[in-house]
């Protein structure tokens, strides 16, 4: 029996896209998974997919930028599934615009969900990891951390998550907790579809144009990111911490 069978994982932003694929992948590896998203009802499909395959999952509604909701969510997960020792901070939003058009609300919303959310979730879960002498935190960064037109807020948040990840690795390593980040390139999700709409392109054309610039000549799928996250959350990655893995179909400058 795998030593990871009874471990409990929380995946934020898991109603769809990368989060849903990650929740399904972790469940397939024996974790009990808390499928967390802003709208609990939206998590139904992910939970049903996991349970239909024989896994264990619960849907949890939570605004990750709200400290009280985060504490309540982690307490609920602990009560229903057990103490969480795997955390994937995937929840995210887009409020893209050029700097001169970007509102303070656009900036604050993105920072609150990505950065504040990862901070609150990590703070709430780390005590369970420390008690267990084992923990895995994976933060979702992005290739946009290197800079991307129209995404001053998103790029700054994703770059910030890399520094946050490295600091968690330093602080928590002595307790058996690792922290790493996965930075996706172009992944076909609702988010990239929204970007295509913003720039006035059909999604198929948008993907084709992106694929032409990627060395492996295709865009990424949510499962590509889930595979990387699965590695970082496993026992075999115990000596890997504070790293940022770009999963982008080729090197990025």
Rosetta blueprint (number, residue, H / E / L):
1 X L
2 X L
3 X L
4 X L
5 X L
6 X L
7 X L
8 X E
9 X E
10 X E
11 X E
12 X E
13 X L
14 X L
15 X L
16 X L
17 X H
18 X H
19 X H
20 X H
21 X H
22 X H
23 X H
24 X H
25 X H
26 X H
27 X H
28 X H
29 X L
30 X L
31 X L
32 X E
33 X E
34 X E
35 X E
36 X E
37 X E
38 X L
39 X L
40 X H
41 X H
42 X H
43 X H
44 X H
45 X H
46 X H
47 X H
48 X H
49 X H
50 X H
51 X H
52 X H
53 X L
54 X L
55 X L
56 X E
57 X E
58 X E
59 X E
60 X E
61 X E
62 X L
63 X L
64 X L
65 X L
66 X L
67 X H
68 X H
69 X H
70 X H
71 X H
72 X H
73 X H
74 X H
75 X H
76 X H
77 X H
78 X H
79 X H
80 X H
81 X L
82 X L
83 X L
84 X E
85 X E
86 X E
87 X E
88 X E
89 X E
90 X L
91 X L
92 X L
93 X L
94 X L
95 X L
96 X L
97 X E
98 X L
99 X H
100 X H
101 X H
102 X L
103 X L
104 X H
105 X H
106 X H
107 X H
108 X H
109 X H
110 X H
111 X H
112 X H
113 X H
114 X H
115 X H
116 X H
117 X H
118 X H
119 X H
120 X H
121 X H
122 X H
123 X H
124 X H
125 X H
126 X H
127 X H
128 X H
129 X H
130 X H
131 X H
132 X H
133 X L
134 X L
135 X E
136 X E
137 X E
138 X E
139 X E
140 X E
141 X E
142 X E
143 X H
144 X H
145 X H
146 X H
147 X L
148 X L
149 X L
150 X L
151 X E
152 X H
153 X H
154 X H
155 X H
156 X H
157 X H
158 X H
159 X H
160 X H
161 X H
162 X H
163 X H
164 X H
165 X H
166 X H
167 X H
168 X H
169 X H
170 X H
171 X H
172 X H
173 X H
174 X H
175 X H
176 X L
177 X E
178 X E
179 X E
180 X E
181 X E
182 X E
183 X E
184 X E
185 X L
186 X L
187 X E
188 X L
189 X L
190 X H
191 X H
192 X H
193 X H
194 X H
195 X H
196 X H
197 X H
198 X H
199 X L
200 X L
201 X L
202 X L
203 X H
204 X H
205 X H
206 X H
207 X H
208 X H
209 X H
210 X H
211 X H
212 X H
213 X L
214 X L
215 X L
216 X L
217 X L
218 X L
219 X L
220 X E
221 X L
222 X H
223 X H
224 X H
225 X H
226 X H
227 X H
228 X H
229 X H
230 X H
231 X H
232 X H
233 X H
234 X L
235 X H
236 X H
237 X H
238 X L
239 X L
240 X L
241 X L
242 X L
243 X L
244 X E
245 X E
246 X E
247 X E
248 X L
249 X L
250 X L
251 X L
252 X L
253 X L
